[in-house]
Amino acid sequence: MNQQPNLAELDKLKLRIQALRAKTVDSGCTEDEALSAAAKVAELLDRYDLSLTDVELRAAPCERRAYETHRKKRIPLDDCIGAIANFCDCRVWREKNVAGESSYVFFGLRSDIEVAHYLTELIDGAVRAELGRFKTSAAYSQFRHQERHLANASFALGMVASIADKLTAMKASRDQVNHSTGRGLVVLKTSVVDAEFDKLDLKLRTQRSNRRMVSMTAYEAGGVAGASLAMIPGIKDMPPRAGGKE
């Protein structure tokens, strides 16, 4: 008989994400609070994944979830979106609507794309907030007026590059923790998502990134800002099943 994942546990996970989103994204909390919430939601996701049996994982449907940028041009988040998708074990591509505005489309298990969307909101907001602070700094005042557009772009680029590096390192750490349970959880999830993704038969193309001019002073300042954020602490070892209380 086909088994479906525990919908009650999934609903509980989604409610926790919604509560964290209300506390962080919508209420304009500090970056430390927002990224502390990201740590919690990543822990909840791992706990949920480990509660599923292999049969439940194979039966879980894959879905899409779009993050609207409301922008026609590239934004700094472009350089971090792949790391977010990898962190959440899902696929991502960029689409444009009839107005020419881009969106990032995450594809994967329902729990994973919920977290990917949430992390995208958090990182997008964090970059905007830190850029606002950078514009009030003494270092920023040293740029001539005609240099400030480049300085803004360079700061944001440096920050998302730093965050992407953090996500990549933390993903490796999380995979190691999950591997210690004795289950090939990541491999199984990847095979499920890949199989469903192939059925979409999308004609995606890889876009070559153009070489961009950057202000190294602003780029390095952005890197420092990204590195200083307590993005997501190391995920603690968790039991193979999620039967215990938090």
C-alpha positions in Angstrom: 0.0 0.0 0.0 1.3 3.5 -0.9 2.2 5.5 2.2 2.0 9.3 2.3 4.2 11.4 4.5 2.7 12.4 7.9 0.6 15.4 6.9 0.0 16.5 10.5 3.8 16.8 10.9 4.1 18.7 7.6 1.3 21.1 8.6 3.1 21.6 12.0 6.3 22.4 10.1 4.5 24.9 7.8 2.9 26.6 10.7 6.2 27.1 12.5 7.7 28.6 9.3 4.7 30.9 9.0 5.1 32.0 12.6 8.8 32.6 12.1 8.1 34.5 8.9 5.6 36.8 10.8 8.2 37.4 13.4 11.1 38.1 11.1 10.3 39.1 7.5 7.0 41.0 8.2 7.8 42.7 11.5 11.2 44.1 10.5 13.3 42.5 13.2 17.0 42.6 13.3 19.2 40.5 11.1 20.4 38.5 14.2 16.8 37.7 15.0 16.0 36.8 11.4 19.0 34.5 11.0 18.4 32.9 14.4 15.0 32.0 13.1 16.6 30.6 10.0 18.7 28.3 12.2 15.5 27.1 13.9 13.7 26.4 10.7 16.7 24.4 9.3 16.7 22.3 12.4 12.9 21.7 12.1 13.4 20.7 8.5 16.1 18.1 9.3 14.0 16.8 12.1 11.0 16.4 9.8 13.1 14.7 7.1 14.5 12.2 9.6 11.0 11.3 10.8 10.0 10.0 7.4 10.5 6.5 6.2 12.1 5.7 2.9 8.7 4.7 1.5 7.1 8.0 2.6 9.9 9.9 1.0 9.5 8.1 -2.3 5.8 8.7 -2.2 6.1 12.4 -1.4 5.0 14.7 -4.2 7.2 17.4 -5.6 5.9 21.0 -6.0 6.9 24.4 -7.2 7.2 27.6 -5.2 8.1 30.9 -6.8 9.9 33.9 -5.2 8.9 37.1 -7.0 11.7 39.7 -7.4 9.5 42.4 -9.0 12.7 43.4 -10.9 13.6 43.1 -14.5 17.4 43.3 -14.1 19.7 41.0 -12.2 19.8 41.4 -8.4 22.5 40.4 -5.9 20.4 37.4 -4.8 21.1 35.8 -8.2 24.6 34.9 -6.9 23.2 33.1 -3.8 20.0 31.4 -5.1 21.8 28.3 -6.2 23.4 27.8 -2.7 19.9 28.3 -1.2 18.4 25.6 -3.4 21.3 23.2 -2.7 21.0 23.9 1.1 17.3 22.8 0.8 17.8 19.8 -1.5 15.7 21.3 -4.3 16.1 22.7 -7.8 15.8 26.3 -8.9 15.5 28.2 -12.1 14.6 31.7 -13.1 11.5 32.7 -15.1 10.2 36.0 -16.4 6.5 37.1 -16.5 4.8 39.1 -19.2 6.1 42.3 -17.7 9.7 41.0 -17.9 10.0 40.7 -14.1 12.0 37.7 -12.9 11.1 35.1 -10.3 13.0 32.2 -8.8 11.1 28.9 -9.0 12.0 26.3 -6.5 11.1 22.7 -7.2 11.3 19.9 -4.7 9.5 18.3 -1.7 6.9 20.6 -0.2 8.8 21.0 3.1 12.1 21.9 1.3 10.6 24.5 -1.0 8.9 26.2 1.9 12.2 26.6 3.7 14.0 27.7 0.5 11.4 30.4 -0.1 11.7 31.5 3.6 15.5 31.6 3.5 15.3 33.6 0.2 13.1 36.2 1.9 15.5 36.4 4.9 18.7 36.8 2.8 17.1 39.3 0.5 16.0 41.4 3.5 19.3 41.1 5.2 21.2 42.3 2.2 19.0 45.3 1.7 19.2 46.2 5.4 23.0 45.8 5.6 23.4 47.8 2.4 21.3 50.6 4.0 23.7 50.6 6.9 26.7 50.6 4.6 25.4 53.8 3.0 25.6 55.6 6.3 29.1 54.5 7.0 32.3 56.6 6.9 33.7 54.2 4.3 30.8 54.9 2.0 31.2 58.7 2.3 34.6 58.3 0.8 33.2 57.3 -2.6 32.5 60.1 -5.0 28.9 60.5 -6.1 29.4 58.9 -9.5 31.1 55.9 -7.8 28.3 55.1 -5.4 26.2 53.0 -7.8 29.2 50.7 -8.3 29.9 50.7 -4.6 26.3 49.6 -3.8 26.4 46.8 -6.3 29.9 45.7 -5.1 28.8 45.6 -1.4 25.8 43.5 -2.1 27.7 41.1 -4.4 30.4 40.6 -1.7 27.8 40.0 0.9 25.8 37.4 -1.0 29.0 35.6 -2.0 30.0 35.4 1.6 26.5 34.0 2.6 26.6 31.5 -0.3 29.9 30.2 1.0 28.4 29.8 4.4 25.4 28.0 3.1 27.6 25.6 1.2 29.7 24.8 4.2 26.7 24.4 6.4 25.1 22.1 3.9 28.1 19.8 4.1 27.9 19.8 7.9 24.2 19.0 7.8 24.7 16.2 5.3 27.4 14.7 7.6 25.0 14.8 10.6 22.2 13.1 8.5 24.7 10.6 7.1 25.6 9.6 10.7 22.1 8.2 11.1 23.0 5.4 8.7 20.5 6.4 6.1 21.3 7.8 2.6 18.7 10.5 3.2 20.2 13.1 0.9 20.8 10.6 -1.9 17.2 9.4 -1.7 15.7 12.9 -1.7 17.9 13.8 -4.6 16.8 10.8 -6.6 13.1 11.6 -5.9 13.5 15.2 -6.9 15.6 14.4 -10.0 13.0 11.9 -11.3 10.1 14.3 -10.9 12.1 17.2 -12.4 12.9 15.1 -15.5 9.2 14.6 -16.0 8.7 18.4 -16.4 10.8 18.3 -19.6 11.8 21.9 -19.2 14.0 23.5 -21.8 16.3 25.3 -19.4 19.5 27.0 -20.5 22.5 28.0 -18.4 23.2 31.7 -18.5 26.8 32.7 -18.6 27.5 35.4 -16.1 29.0 38.5 -17.5 32.3 39.8 -16.0 31.4 42.7 -13.7 33.4 45.6 -12.5 33.5 45.8 -8.8 34.9 48.2 -6.2 37.1 45.9 -4.1 36.7 48.2 -1.0 32.9 47.9 -1.1 33.0 44.2 -2.1 35.2 43.4 0.9 33.0 45.4 3.2 30.0 43.3 1.9 32.0 40.2 2.5 32.7 41.2 6.1 29.0 42.0 6.6 28.0 38.6 5.3 30.6 36.8 7.3 29.5 38.6 10.5 25.9 37.4 10.3 25.3 34.4 12.5 23.6 32.8 9.5 22.8 29.3 10.7 24.7 27.7 13.5 25.9 24.1 13.2 22.9 21.8 13.3 23.1 19.6 16.4 23.0 15.8 16.2 19.4 14.7 16.2 17.8 11.3 16.7 16.9 9.3 13.6 13.2 9.6 14.5 11.3 12.7 15.5 9.3 11.1 18.3 10.7 13.3 21.1 9.6 16.8 22.1 11.5 19.9 21.1 
